């Protein structure tokens, strides 16, 4: 009976033979992902779907080629798509706290910036020289002359009235004085003293009347000054408009089809009047060059646009992979300058985020990181739902900044691709009701790939390409066969190999080290096996320690003889990058009573859910087979000896059943066997995982 169940040697390990498969090192960039047709189809559907909400969640394990497939597909597709428009922020002259967003055609952002810089340069070259032009000076003189004539007429009228009564009007430093005259000259003090008291009183009375007359004549002097100022302002504005009109005509013609720019230029033109009046009126300066430099910098800070994003016209749609999706890196930020201890924002210090850079294209994000950073997930959902990118600081309420900016929102048109494992996907689906509204497409990566001649050919091509890209020695056919065999081992199936291609790619790099030491011209099977053995040795300290403890009797394991209620089970331990199998003694004791089967691991809370489930199924099997006519009244205790950590999995349930039956029937079990397998309630043995590690661990 035992011999009939033995597996032939050839069945214990996949033996790969590629001699019948023709392959070369040519590889289509569209098919560099091995297998995963289902995931690739979902990705293509999600990318092509123009409706909102059809963003993509790519689900798969690390190393399965998720990111590679996404990048390769998008980088091949993106050049055929139109480049997104450029965006810039400019000053809002009515409300500086709310900068205005300007939309421009692709590749026009930097040109627009240079055009504004050239405009400022021309303005500085035009002013204040324009105000020194003879034509302007004549008009200015005419305006001032009108004021002077009106002013002089009023004072001359009063002076004429005064002279009729022998009194003169004299002015000094805008101060008027009335003095008695003697032969048309101001009377001297001694002459004035020689006058009688009645004459002096008469002069005093007449002077008071003349002062009232002068006050009445100059009553509208403030109005004349206001009219003079208004006339000068109008003259300056007309002069400014006439001087800058040609500068703006050229810009308006160039950007006639860009509505946002035309509107902004009109606002700049209007605001520029005040700036020129404030800074560019004629002044005397000993350092005109330095002054011009300071003025240019000052005016540029006021009018130059902040180019947020500007792609070339032939660049296609952007493909952005944001590796560090903090809130600021994703949505943009406003930087502050320190002004005497106060943090002051400015529209020219608005920085683009990944959403701005990917707008009009594709943005790839790590789902775990998006959920890790504060406010990012909620902000991303809000942007997708509203269709706008809003730059704001989520920490504003906790900060001490008293001055903030609220830039105008920018329309959002981007395809988001989240990359994560199954746990994150199902967590979001269960905990967030809005998740499926925004991410309606699931690209599910399989963890294994069917081993067919076509997939093996593709696998071989990938390995050859990796060796070429990494500049390692060429791979022999035997080396590729060894890599496929190792991949089948990782998939725990001879009919499949692992979708984690990265592991095989890493082995090629490690095998190159051994080929270099022996100066081999090619990477052969020997070098692949040396790399695998070296990896196992590096990670094998714990397994070696456990093995030595078994050999010296610290851990009790029997491999000869027979015993009642004792059996060798098989376990797999995962520690860091190491996974290895080891036998574990399972013992069962029985005694009279009706307590049933007691799982000691569960009682002490070391048994996890799946292990406890296996023991309960074992109890169900006993009841089904042996307690149909009368109640099953037994008391038994099952334990996995010398285990000091948590135990999970139901693959020990068959060994536990054998141990229990042995204890009940007093039948000995041969200790040179080890047992693994799970059972159902009808006693059928089911498949288990980690078979390679378990078998190797026992025979080692």
VOGU-3710 file (C-alpha; in Angstrom, 3 decimals, decimal comma):
1> xxxxxxxxxx> 0,000/0,000/0,000  2,785/2,424/0,941  4,720/1,735/-2,239  1,661/2,426/-4,380  1,402/5,932/-2,932  5,021/6,852/-3,510  5,668/9,655/-5,971  8,200/8,993/-8,719  11,365/11,065/-8,556  10,440/12,977/-11,723
11> xxxxxxxxxx> 7,235/14,209/-10,098  8,971/15,887/-7,176  10,338/18,821/-9,141  9,498/20,542/-12,414  12,112/19,692/-15,016  12,100/22,410/-17,656  13,302/21,716/-21,186  13,378/24,656/-23,600  15,048/22,811/-26,443  11,784/22,666/-28,418
21> xxxxxxxxxx> 11,046/26,386/-27,943  12,517/28,976/-30,270  13,133/32,330/-28,672  15,283/35,376/-29,228  16,112/38,569/-27,421  13,580/40,721/-29,296  10,726/41,849/-27,110  7,802/44,081/-27,986  7,554/46,947/-25,507  3,796/46,419/-25,396
31> xxxxxxxxxx> 4,180/42,869/-24,112  6,985/43,084/-21,592  4,578/42,066/-18,821  4,414/38,330/-18,515  0,822/37,067/-18,455  -1,680/39,362/-16,699  -3,942/39,642/-19,752  -6,938/40,259/-17,490  -5,216/43,103/-15,648  -3,905/44,605/-18,869
41> xxxxxxxxxx> -7,374/44,505/-20,414  -8,828/46,295/-17,372  -6,068/48,902/-17,510  -6,687/49,571/-21,203  -10,424/49,904/-20,573  -9,958/52,320/-17,683  -7,495/54,474/-19,621  -9,748/54,633/-22,669  -12,950/55,384/-20,696  -13,490/59,161/-20,880
51> xxxxxxxxxx> -16,316/59,381/-18,323  -15,584/60,701/-14,857  -15,188/58,192/-12,052  -13,376/55,609/-14,158  -10,092/55,897/-12,353  -8,146/52,686/-11,832  -7,026/50,666/-8,842  -4,232/48,251/-9,798  -4,289/45,398/-7,307  -1,384/43,018/-6,950
61> xxxxxxxxxx> 1,599/42,082/-4,855  4,907/43,898/-4,909  7,236/42,549/-7,587  4,444/41,332/-9,879  5,250/43,978/-12,480  2,321/46,260/-11,671  4,177/49,513/-11,987  6,208/48,337/-14,967  3,099/47,444/-16,932  1,441/50,763/-16,119
71> xxxxxxxxxx> 4,479/52,848/-17,052  5,191/50,925/-20,256  1,597/51,130/-21,442  1,175/54,815/-20,624  4,568/55,854/-22,006  3,644/54,172/-25,286  0,174/55,772/-25,322  0,971/59,277/-24,030  2,883/60,636/-27,090  -0,243/60,184/-29,229
81> xxxxxxxxxx> -2,294/62,381/-26,891  -2,369/66,195/-27,069  -0,191/68,113/-24,645  -2,170/69,732/-21,811  -2,590/73,523/-21,635  -0,195/75,668/-19,645  -1,274/77,447/-16,473  0,088/80,519/-14,730  -0,899/82,536/-11,684  -0,984/86,351/-11,851
91> xxxxxxxxxx> -1,723/89,074/-9,341  -5,321/89,963/-8,623  -5,147/93,759/-8,507  -8,538/93,996/-6,814  -7,802/91,357/-4,154  -4,168/90,348/-3,749  -5,167/87,392/-1,513  -6,859/85,627/-4,435  -4,383/85,240/-7,335  -5,934/84,585/-10,732
101> xxxxxxxxxx> -5,215/81,470/-12,814  -4,509/82,001/-16,520  -4,882/79,234/-19,084  -2,565/79,285/-22,094  -1,896/76,921/-24,995  0,843/74,345/-24,474  4,419/75,704/-24,637  3,177/79,314/-24,340  3,857/79,734/-20,619  7,521/80,702/-20,785
111> xxxxxxxxxx> 6,885/82,798/-23,899  4,230/84,738/-21,988  6,631/85,275/-19,092  9,317/86,574/-21,455  6,753/88,838/-23,125  5,830/90,425/-19,780  9,498/90,776/-18,813  10,158/92,458/-22,175  7,154/94,726/-21,568  8,573/95,834/-18,214
121> xxxxxxxxxx> 11,974/96,448/-19,805  10,362/98,617/-22,469  8,355/100,502/-19,863  11,532/101,278/-17,923  13,175/102,426/-21,132  10,172/104,631/-21,934  9,740/106,199/-18,522  10,652/108,645/-17,101  12,138/109,717/-20,463  8,653/110,346/-21,830
131> xxxxxxxxxx> 8,014/112,963/-19,163  11,131/114,833/-20,250  9,881/115,138/-23,821  9,377/118,798/-24,949  5,820/118,013/-26,028  4,937/116,806/-22,535  6,725/119,744/-20,924  4,759/122,190/-23,081  1,459/120,616/-22,101  2,507/120,569/-18,466
141> xxxxxxxxxx> 3,506/124,238/-18,661  0,175/125,085/-20,261  -1,731/123,351/-17,449  0,352/125,078/-14,803  0,020/128,438/-16,642  -3,731/128,217/-16,450  -3,518/127,857/-12,684  -0,968/130,677/-12,441  -3,130/133,007/-14,550  -6,206/132,376/-12,433
151> xxxxxxxxxx> -4,216/132,833/-9,269  -2,509/135,998/-10,546  -5,758/137,551/-11,749  -7,242/137,184/-8,267  -4,242/138,726/-6,518  -3,815/141,531/-9,079  -7,448/142,508/-8,634  -6,956/142,834/-4,867  -3,669/144,672/-5,411  -5,416/147,203/-7,700
161> xxxxxxxxxx> -8,090/147,778/-5,096  -5,417/148,360/-2,466  -3,372/150,827/-4,512  -6,384/153,017/-5,029  -6,235/153,694/-1,291  -2,441/153,918/-1,241  -1,829/150,404/0,103  0,316/147,757/-1,572  -0,007/143,943/-1,677  3,275/142,097/-1,203
171> xxxxxxxxxx> 3,898/138,275/-1,170  6,801/136,268/0,187  6,900/132,451/0,434  3,169/132,185/-0,341  2,463/134,706/2,462  0,606/137,964/1,667  1,113/141,279/3,471  -0,559/144,670/3,038  1,643/147,739/3,669  0,942/151,510/3,337
181> xxxxxxxxxx> 2,650/153,125/0,358  4,677/156,240/0,071  5,490/157,253/-3,486  4,544/153,669/-4,584  7,016/152,200/-2,126  6,336/150,506/1,219  6,326/153,105/3,955  9,307/152,916/6,247  8,887/152,266/9,935  9,932/155,812/10,929
191> xxxxxxxxxx> 7,486/157,285/8,420  4,761/155,038/9,731  5,570/156,135/13,296  5,337/159,765/12,264  1,691/159,329/11,272  -0,986/160,464/13,643  -2,984/158,000/15,621  -6,074/158,585/13,472  -4,088/157,900/10,267  -2,626/154,674/11,628
201> xxxxxxxxxx> -6,067/153,480/12,714  -7,405/154,293/9,272  -4,663/152,255/7,567  -5,310/149,379/9,950  -9,028/149,421/9,178  -8,399/149,530/5,414  -5,862/146,684/5,624  -8,384/144,507/7,487  -10,926/145,193/4,760  -8,358/144,334/2,089
211> xxxxxxxxxx> -7,484/141,060/3,854  -11,170/140,146/3,794  -11,245/141,025/0,119  -8,154/138,849/-0,535  -9,657/135,946/1,366  -12,804/136,209/-0,706  -10,802/136,435/-3,943  -8,779/133,309/-3,037  -11,733/131,428/-1,616  -11,650/128,926/-4,516
221> xxxxxxxxxx> -7,877/128,416/-4,336  -8,215/124,784/-3,043  -10,559/124,064/-5,927  -8,042/125,561/-8,364  -5,337/123,331/-6,877  -7,561/120,256/-7,207  -8,291/121,129/-10,803  -4,573/121,571/-11,387  -3,854/118,149/-9,844  -6,647/116,543/-11,878
231> xxxxxxxxxx> -5,387/118,165/-15,047  -1,854/116,980/-14,322  -3,090/113,468/-13,558  -5,077/113,422/-16,778  -2,090/114,744/-18,676  0,171/112,089/-17,113  -2,349/109,326/-17,816  -2,804/110,462/-21,396  0,947/110,614/-21,807  1,356/107,163/-20,246
241> xxxxxxxxxx> -1,442/105,682/-22,392  0,030/107,149/-25,547  3,479/105,789/-24,662  2,447/102,259/-23,659  -0,281/101,770/-26,263  2,164/100,485/-28,911  3,702/98,098/-26,355  0,310/96,551/-25,564  -0,889/96,540/-29,179  1,810/94,013/-30,038
251> xxxxxxxxxx> 0,931/91,788/-27,058  -2,809/91,981/-27,719  -2,229/90,954/-31,316  -0,019/88,034/-30,312  -2,452/86,700/-27,689  -5,711/87,740/-29,334  -7,064/84,183/-29,154  -6,146/83,639/-25,500  -9,011/85,213/-23,598  -7,386/85,003/-20,162
261> xxxxxxxxxx> -4,256/86,797/-21,374  -6,212/89,565/-23,115  -8,154/90,204/-19,902  -4,978/90,242/-17,828  -3,194/92,621/-20,221  -6,094/95,059/-19,952  -5,824/94,983/-16,148  -2,039/95,423/-16,306  -2,423/98,383/-18,628  -4,841/100,069/-16,254
271> xxxxxxxxxx> -2,787/99,313/-13,145  0,455/100,345/-14,811  -0,613/104,004/-14,761  -0,424/104,118/-10,985  2,866/102,231/-10,911  4,476/104,656/-13,358  3,151/107,643/-11,405  4,502/106,148/-8,182  7,907/104,936/-9,314  8,807/106,272/-12,762
281> xxxxxxxxxx> 8,274/110,014/-12,553  11,389/112,141/-13,190  13,711/112,228/-10,176  17,320/113,170/-9,677  19,535/110,194/-8,847  23,255/109,743/-8,563  22,962/105,992/-9,239  20,472/105,570/-12,085  21,699/102,106/-13,061  21,215/100,683/-9,571
291> xxxxxxxxxx> 17,859/102,407/-9,283  16,677/100,914/-12,586  17,726/97,445/-11,427  15,760/97,768/-8,189  12,731/99,175/-10,011  12,746/96,351/-12,551  12,825/93,731/-9,841  10,051/95,522/-7,955  7,788/95,841/-10,992  8,438/92,272/-12,143
301> xxxxxxxxxx> 7,291/91,038/-8,732  4,045/92,897/-9,363  3,273/91,923/-12,961  5,335/88,897/-14,079  3,240/85,705/-14,236  4,123/82,664/-12,142  4,292/79,848/-14,698  2,855/76,890/-12,843  3,135/74,272/-15,584  4,224/74,497/-19,223
311> xxxxxxxxxx> 4,667/71,409/-21,425  5,949/71,459/-24,982  3,371/71,035/-27,734  4,857/67,765/-28,962  5,399/66,286/-25,484  2,104/64,397/-25,436  0,135/63,722/-22,274  2,193/63,756/-19,054  2,767/60,528/-17,116  3,662/61,316/-13,488
321> xxxxxxxxxx> 4,558/58,816/-10,766  4,526/60,607/-7,413  6,658/58,580/-5,008  6,084/60,896/-2,038  2,405/61,950/-2,117  2,239/64,347/0,809  -0,533/66,925/0,689  1,766/69,692/-0,541  3,498/67,472/-3,098  0,144/66,387/-4,501
331> xxxxxxxxxx> -1,939/69,571/-4,441  0,773/72,266/-4,530  1,736/74,819/-1,909  2,298/78,507/-1,256  5,766/79,401/-0,015  6,344/82,305/2,364  9,044/84,950/2,629  10,150/86,430/5,942  9,457/90,141/6,216  10,697/91,418/9,579
341> xxxxxxxxxx> 9,495/88,309/11,371  6,173/88,072/9,491  5,611/85,255/7,006  4,292/86,888/3,846  2,935/84,893/0,870  3,121/85,996/-2,767  1,495/84,708/-5,925  4,925/84,180/-7,512  5,727/81,664/-4,769  2,857/79,333/-5,604
351> xxxxxxxxxx> 4,353/75,903/-6,417  2,757/73,197/-8,543  1,838/69,775/-7,169  1,698/66,382/-8,855  -1,937/66,974/-9,831  -0,921/70,125/-11,725  1,951/68,326/-13,444  -0,260/65,367/-14,425  -3,292/67,487/-15,383  -4,385/66,441/-18,843
361> xxxxxxxxxx> -2,563/63,131/-18,470  -2,019/60,330/-15,966  -1,026/60,272/-12,298  0,222/57,083/-10,602  0,098/56,875/-6,805  0,949/54,277/-4,175  -2,347/53,588/-2,369  -0,693/52,805/0,956  1,207/56,103/0,968  -1,888/58,065/-0,037
371> xxxxxxxxxx> -3,699/56,656/2,991  -0,679/57,172/5,243  -0,237/60,944/4,823  -2,777/63,205/6,589  -5,605/64,819/4,577  -4,374/63,376/1,258  -7,116/60,788/0,663  -9,953/63,177/1,503  -8,365/65,913/-0,596  -7,949/63,568/-3,569
381> xxxxxxxxxx> -11,581/62,466/-3,426  -12,713/66,076/-3,126  -10,717/67,103/-6,202  -11,986/64,180/-8,272  -15,572/64,895/-7,281  -15,417/68,663/-7,873  -13,223/68,517/-10,966  -10,880/71,243/-9,682  -7,435/71,519/-8,107  -7,482/73,799/-5,092
391> xxxxxxxxxx> -4,230/74,944/-3,491  -4,667/75,364/0,228  -2,859/74,427/3,386  -4,705/71,794/5,440  -2,793/73,018/8,502  -3,993/76,632/8,283  -6,203/76,344/11,334  -3,293/75,112/13,446  -0,718/77,586/12,103  0,180/81,073/13,314
401> xxxxxxxxxx> 0,258/82,609/9,855  -2,061/85,602/9,697  -1,712/86,139/5,942  -2,704/83,427/3,499  -3,467/83,154/-0,209  -6,459/81,505/-1,815  -5,407/80,938/-5,446  -8,114/80,475/-8,036  -8,954/76,815/-8,667  -7,754/75,093/-11,837
411> xxxxxxxxxx> -9,938/72,606/-13,781  -8,823/69,008/-13,212  -8,692/66,496/-16,056  -6,538/63,569/-14,993  -6,689/59,793/-14,850  -5,645/58,564/-11,399  -4,063/55,119/-11,089  -3,738/53,785/-7,536  -1,373/50,866/-6,993  -1,828/48,666/-3,943
421> xxxxxxxxxx> -2,358/45,164/-2,613  -5,624/43,334/-2,049  -5,852/44,245/1,642  -5,895/47,974/0,862  -8,427/47,568/-1,949  -10,912/45,614/0,132  -10,367/47,944/3,104  -11,239/50,991/0,988  -14,196/49,214/-0,571  -15,575/48,275/2,831
431> xxxxxxxxxx> -14,806/51,454/4,792  -15,283/54,229/2,218  -18,643/54,550/0,499  -17,222/57,033/-2,019  -14,375/54,781/-3,139  -16,279/52,959/-5,881  -17,651/56,244/-7,218  -14,168/57,447/-8,105  -12,341/54,161/-8,780  -14,666/52,017/-10,849
441> xxxxxxxxxx> -12,021/49,965/-12,635  -10,055/47,180/-10,927  -6,958/45,831/-12,662  -6,324/42,607/-10,742  -2,855/41,069/-11,083  -2,688/37,300/-10,643  -0,006/35,900/-8,351  0,893/33,054/-10,740  1,057/32,454/-14,493  0,226/29,232/-16,412
451> xxxxxxxxxx> 3,374/27,523/-17,681  2,859/27,119/-21,410  5,338/27,161/-24,292  4,249/30,709/-25,081  4,692/32,021/-21,531  8,020/30,216/-21,137  9,203/31,827/-24,364  8,109/35,197/-23,058  9,819/34,513/-19,719  13,049/33,634/-21,529
461> xxxxxxxxxx> 12,903/36,839/-23,560  12,438/38,881/-20,393  15,437/37,241/-18,760  17,599/37,847/-21,830  16,491/41,484/-21,943  17,263/41,914/-18,251  20,738/40,462/-18,734  21,313/42,867/-21,635  19,999/45,906/-19,740  22,019/45,032/-16,634
471> xxxxxxxxxx> 25,099/44,381/-18,814  25,644/40,946/-17,315  27,002/37,897/-19,086  24,629/36,306/-21,643  22,285/33,656/-20,273  22,529/30,056/-21,426  19,450/27,959/-22,078  20,194/25,939/-18,944  20,308/29,100/-16,849  16,880/30,167/-18,094
481> xxxxxxxxxx> 15,541/26,678/-17,392  16,877/26,923/-13,847  15,185/30,299/-13,381  11,831/28,884/-14,559  12,196/25,922/-12,199  12,834/28,290/-9,307  9,810/30,381/-10,317  7,645/27,239/-10,344  8,856/26,485/-6,836  7,788/29,972/-5,702
491> xxxxxxxxxx> 4,342/29,375/-7,262  4,187/25,938/-5,541  3,023/24,336/-8,762  4,655/22,629/-11,702  1,905/23,936/-13,990  2,466/27,569/-13,044  5,317/29,904/-12,313  5,332/32,935/-10,062  4,113/36,305/-11,294  6,816/37,898/-9,135
501> xxxxxxxxxx> 9,291/38,229/-11,985  11,431/40,646/-10,009  12,768/37,764/-7,940  14,148/36,070/-11,057  15,622/39,364/-12,235  17,402/39,794/-8,901  18,846/36,295/-9,129  20,442/37,158/-12,486  22,272/40,052/-10,858  23,430/37,865/-7,969
511> xxxxxxxxxx> 24,534/35,069/-10,321  26,654/37,568/-12,250  28,858/37,917/-9,170  29,716/34,200/-9,242  30,254/34,242/-13,011  32,661/37,169/-12,608  34,671/35,300/-9,967  35,207/32,332/-12,312  35,614/34,609/-15,380  32,841/32,702/-17,140
521> xxxxxxxxxx> 31,751/34,039/-20,508  28,096/33,126/-19,911  25,698/32,739/-17,007  24,933/29,028/-16,701  22,747/26,877/-14,464  25,665/26,488/-12,068  25,796/30,225/-11,406  22,017/30,433/-10,875  22,162/27,572/-8,368  25,141/29,171/-6,625
531> xxxxxxxxxx> 23,163/32,414/-6,266  20,147/30,534/-4,851  22,309/28,548/-2,434  24,099/31,712/-1,318  20,777/33,426/-0,682  19,559/30,462/1,341  22,780/30,436/3,346  22,585/34,180/4,075  19,043/33,871/5,385  19,456/30,459/7,005
541> xxxxxxxxxx> 20,796/31,207/10,476  17,496/30,556/12,225  16,740/27,320/10,347  20,246/26,041/11,071  19,851/26,865/14,774  16,542/24,993/14,958  18,051/22,016/13,117  20,963/21,842/15,559  18,577/21,972/18,499  16,693/19,004/17,028
551> xxxxxxxxxx> 19,888/17,047/16,541  21,144/17,668/20,067  17,765/16,837/21,598  16,738/20,298/22,743  13,724/20,063/20,437  12,213/16,593/20,687  11,697/14,975/17,290  11,815/11,194/16,707  12,633/9,788/13,281  12,714/6,082/14,126
561> xxxxxxxxxx> 10,588/3,649/16,022  6,850/3,970/16,677  4,789/5,688/19,370  1,170/6,041/20,508  -0,434/9,498/20,283  2,670/11,098/18,802  3,180/12,212/15,212  5,475/14,505/13,301  3,636/17,436/11,802  5,138/19,883/9,327
571> xxxxxxxxxx> 5,249/23,656/9,696  6,596/26,607/7,715  8,245/29,598/9,371  8,543/33,011/7,659  11,237/35,218/9,149  12,268/38,309/7,249  13,343/37,235/3,805  13,636/33,592/4,826  10,982/30,882/4,603  11,806/27,374/5,773
581> xxxxxxxxxx> 10,069/24,229/6,957  10,551/22,329/10,183  8,865/19,308/11,791  6,871/19,773/14,968  5,766/17,036/17,328  1,995/16,777/17,777  0,796/14,818/20,791  -2,628/13,693/21,944  -3,759/12,335/25,273  -7,175/10,821/26,049
591> xxxxxxxxxx> -8,964/10,071/29,270  -12,509/9,220/30,380  -15,009/12,044/30,279  -17,176/13,998/27,894  -15,271/17,231/27,568  -14,541/16,555/23,916  -11,406/17,471/22,014  -9,501/20,303/23,697  -7,117/22,372/21,570  -4,451/23,477/24,040
601> xxxxxxxxxx> -3,102/26,080/21,605  -6,501/27,705/21,437  -7,013/27,613/25,177  -3,827/29,573/25,795  -4,594/31,931/22,881  -1,629/30,842/20,796  -3,807/29,150/18,169  -5,028/31,503/15,462  -8,387/31,308/13,737  -7,515/28,874/10,939
611> xxxxxxxxxx> -5,753/26,448/13,274  -8,712/26,456/15,656  -11,016/25,891/12,707  -9,034/22,783/11,739  -9,465/21,276/15,230  -13,206/21,997/15,171  -13,506/20,303/11,761  -11,660/17,325/13,238  -14,326/17,128/15,961  -17,026/17,290/13,304
621> xxxxxxxxxx> -15,443/14,408/11,422  -15,357/12,255/14,569  -19,020/12,924/15,240  -19,987/12,197/11,655  -18,131/8,872/11,486  -18,426/7,467/15,014  -21,360/9,072/16,780  -24,326/8,364/14,553  -25,938/5,796/16,909  -24,807/7,090/20,296
631> xxxxxxxxxx> -23,163/10,233/21,698  -19,413/10,541/21,422  -18,164/10,777/24,988  -14,414/11,361/25,053  -11,975/13,781/26,600  -8,830/14,481/24,593  -6,142/17,138/24,580  -4,156/18,004/21,483  -0,983/20,090/21,586  1,834/21,094/19,292
641> xxxxxxxxxx> 4,828/20,556/21,537  7,575/23,092/22,142  5,820/25,865/20,245  6,136/29,259/21,889  4,538/31,544/19,319  1,297/31,893/17,440  0,232/29,008/15,219  -2,008/29,461/12,210  -3,256/27,365/9,328  -5,313/24,177/9,210
651> xxxxxxxxxx> -2,706/21,964/7,511  -2,001/20,170/10,796  -5,566/18,847/11,131  -4,806/15,515/9,389  -1,779/14,876/11,626  -3,855/15,819/14,682  -6,580/13,360/13,638  -4,050/10,565/13,183  -2,554/11,340/16,578  -6,025/11,326/18,187
661> xxxxxxxxxx> -7,022/8,000/16,614  -3,662/6,542/17,666  -4,286/7,623/21,255  -7,865/6,283/21,243  -7,038/2,902/19,663  -3,571/2,520/21,234  -2,142/2,043/17,731  1,450/3,049/17,223  2,506/5,520/14,541  5,840/5,152/12,739
671> xxxxxxxxxx> 8,019/8,119/13,627  9,997/8,060/10,383  6,985/9,648/8,699  5,798/13,229/8,840  2,230/14,192/8,000  0,723/17,389/6,578  -2,695/18,075/5,156  -6,036/19,515/6,101  -9,259/17,527/6,241  -12,926/18,337/5,880
681> xxxxxxxxxx> -15,765/17,009/8,020  -16,077/13,946/5,794  -12,431/12,975/6,215  -11,287/14,027/2,763  -7,702/15,277/2,706  -7,256/18,667/1,089  -4,329/20,487/-0,488  -1,952/22,585/1,604  0,693/25,214/0,939  4,430/25,288/1,540
691> xxxxxxxxxx> 4,913/21,658/0,459  8,488/22,217/-0,720  9,605/23,862/2,513  7,839/21,258/4,662  9,350/18,269/2,884  12,838/19,773/2,792  12,617/20,771/6,434  11,785/17,209/7,524  14,368/15,430/5,398  17,062/17,926/6,319
//
